[in-house]
Amino acid sequence: MTPFDRPGLATEHTRLAMVDYYAQRAQEYERIYAKPERQADLRAMEAWVAQAFVDRKVLEVACGTGWWIPFGAQQCASWLATDVNPQTLEIARHKPWPVDKVRFAQVDAYTWSGLEIGDFNGDFTGAFAGFWWSHVPLERLSPWLTSLHAHLQPGARVVFLDNRYVEGSSTPVSRRDAQGNTFQQRRLDDGSMHEVLKNFPTRDDALARLGPRACDVQWVEFDHYWILSYTLA
């Protein structure tokens, strides 16, 4: 058994590898939204997200370069976009946001360090994460959701969106680990190769992780993506 065969060490190694990968990918990231076969799905999801957070104070997890902010923040009361990577946050910060609504913070979504700022902490009535669920190791997903819910008010609206696996459009899965997590091999512009954790849950898989506080659960499936929405009891 190697050190990375031990679940705790393997999970931390995967987390650090993901942080490094997305830091290096920051300038390339938004190309994924240009795939021709995904445009109809993206327009439908952008319209859906624009209606999801009316008058809510929203915490966004892993905002990356900020693609979803102009849609989700259209009718919200406030929007705190967080990410662990300063490289992606730097790109997001320099986009033309409505400054009275949108704020940014460097936050580790596993420890929530960096979240204790201003009036935002513990006051959220909504949460959003785009393409984050698929990068959380399966063994950490339920505990992570519980920790997210602890930062939200009762009645908060929670929305996740992520990828379905589509042959010919998705990067092939290269391996599966003992916990059932799947991985891809991805190449960046500099030629470097990176192993990336990327899970593709079914509806039943995702709903089984939510825990007892999830109410009014809604699953919306597109050709290439899915949306999961619920409110907190």
C-alpha positions, 0 to 999 in steps of 0.5 A: 500500500502506498501513502496515497492508497490510504483514504485520508491522504489520498483525498488531501492529495486529490484536493491539492492537485485540483487547486493546482490544476485550476490555478494553472488553468485560470486563463484557459477555463472559459473555453469550455463554455464555447463548445458548440454542442452545449450552447442550447443547454447553457442558454437554458441554464443561464435563464434558469439560474437568473430566476433562482435567487430573487431577493436572496443573499447568496454564497457562491462556492468555487466561483472560478472566473465568475461565469455564472455571476451575471446570471445568478446575481440578476435579481439577488439581494447580495452575492458573495463569490468565493474561490480558493484560487487567487488566480481565478478570483483575479479574473472574476474581480475584473469583470464589470459586476454591479458593485453594490451587489457582488463581492469576492473573497478567497475562501477554502470551501472545505474549511470555510477559512476566509468567510468571516468577513463583514456582514456576510457570515451566517446570513446567507439565504441562498447558495450556488455552486457550478461544477463543484459537486463533481470535484468533491470526493464521494466520501466527503460529499455528505459531510461537506453538504452538512458544513455548507448548510451550517452557513445558511439560514433555514429556508435557504435556496441551494442550487448546484449545476454540473456535467453529465457524461456525454461520449464525444463531448466529455473528456474520457474517464481514465480510472476509478478508485476504491471509493468509486470516484472517477478521474480524467487526464487533462492537458493544459496549453503548456503541455502539462498533463493533470489527473482531475477528479470528475464524478458524474452522478445520477439523479438518485446518486445525488439525492441520496447525498443531500441529508434530511434538511433538503426539501422541495428537491428539484432535478433538471436534466439537460443533454450535457448538464444537470441542475439540482435545487432544494430548500433547507428545512 
